[in-house]
Amino acid sequence: MAGAGPRRAVLTDVGGVLTSDVFAAFRAASTLVCGDPLLVERLLRQDEQSGKLLVEHECGRMPEADFEAGFAARLRAHGVPEVAPGLIAQIQAGLHLDETMLGAVRRLREHGVPVAIVSNALGDDGYKGIDLAELADVAVISSEVGVRKPSRRIYQIACERLGVEPRDCVLIDDLEQNLRGAARLDIGGILHRDAATTVRELADALGVPLA
């Protein structure tokens, strides 16, 4: 785990941590929408205009429909003549809750460990089927607070709402860039790759039995 010192609170991502692999969902959706499993991911990472659309959407300044319309134009600009609708719905359909991770989060709270969800929103109703209030003490969603990971501010908001210092927290995320952003506040980091490893690292970081 990145970051030194004992931890007593947890910040966790949703997509790719409490759910199945986000990258697999993106690639499956990209295949359905445009035939190329990697094109959507590549444009969002490398195409400046596509990246700006994503930032505006995740920060709550652009609704899902406008994001999809703008991104469809970027796909057409990169050689996709016809773009099937419903990209975000296709991504969401490819995600499934990870019961092992959900169970670990519930056990943390049973042991009195404060938990905050810190998530970049994707879609106008991206958390359908997830009871955020039941799962965590607070939920900090990028579209609701107007700032996204890896900005330090979104982590500060989560810590303030939990009533804890950043140095007392550990963040679970599937993206290294988000962990690096949190590390600037001395928030420890667990890079999520599979539930078993993450649960073990969480138990070590918090000193709480989670098996």
ZIDANOR-V27128 format. One record per backbone hydrogen bond with DSSP energy under -1.0 kcal/mol. NH is the residue of the N-H (numbers start at 1). CO is the residue of the C=O. E is the energy in kcal/mol with one decimal. If there is no record, write none. Layout:
BEGIN
nh=[NH:NH]
co=[CO:CO]
e=[E:E]
END
This chain:
BEGIN
nh=[2:7:8:9:10:11:12:13:17:18:19:20:25:26:27:28:29:30:31:32:33:34:35:42:43:44:45:46:47:51:52:53:54:55:56:57:58:59:60:61:67:68:69:70:71:72:73:74:75:76:77:79:80:84:90:91:92:93:95:98:102:103:104:105:106:107:108:109:110:111:112:113:116:117:118:119:128:130:132:135:136:137:138:140:142:144:145:146:151:156:157:158:159:160:161:162:163:164:168:169:170:171:172:173:179:180:181:182:183:185:186:187:188:189:190:192:198:199:200:201:202:203:204:205:206:207]
co=[189:205:168:168:114:170:116:172:14:14:14:96:21:22:23:24:25:26:27:28:29:30:31:38:39:40:41:42:43:47:48:49:50:51:52:53:54:55:57:56:63:64:65:66:67:68:69:70:71:72:73:76:75:33:86:87:88:89:92:18:98:99:100:101:102:103:104:105:106:107:109:108:10:138:12:140:125:127:130:131:132:115:115:117:119:141:141:142:148:152:153:154:155:156:157:158:159:159:165:166:9:188:11:190:175:176:177:178:179:182:183:182:169:2:171:173:194:195:196:197:198:199:200:201:202:203]
e=[-1.7:-1.4:-3.5:-1.5:-2.7:-2.9:-2.6:-2.1:-2.1:-2.3:-1.0:-1.9:-1.5:-2.7:-2.3:-2.2:-2.3:-2.7:-1.9:-1.8:-2.7:-2.8:-1.1:-2.4:-2.7:-2.2:-1.4:-2.8:-2.1:-2.6:-2.1:-1.9:-2.0:-2.3:-2.4:-2.2:-3.1:-2.1:-1.8:-2.4:-2.3:-2.7:-2.1:-2.5:-2.9:-2.3:-1.5:-1.4:-2.4:-2.3:-2.0:-1.6:-2.1:-1.6:-2.2:-2.2:-2.8:-2.0:-1.5:-2.9:-2.4:-2.3:-1.9:-2.3:-2.2:-2.2:-2.1:-1.8:-1.9:-1.5:-1.7:-2.6:-2.7:-2.4:-2.5:-2.1:-1.2:-2.2:-1.4:-1.8:-2.4:-1.9:-1.3:-3.6:-2.6:-1.5:-1.6:-1.8:-2.2:-2.2:-2.4:-1.7:-2.4:-2.7:-2.5:-1.8:-1.5:-2.2:-2.0:-2.2:-1.6:-3.0:-2.5:-2.0:-1.4:-2.5:-1.8:-1.9:-2.2:-2.1:-1.9:-1.7:-2.4:-2.5:-2.7:-2.6:-2.1:-2.8:-1.8:-2.5:-2.7:-2.4:-1.9:-2.4:-2.5:-1.8]
END
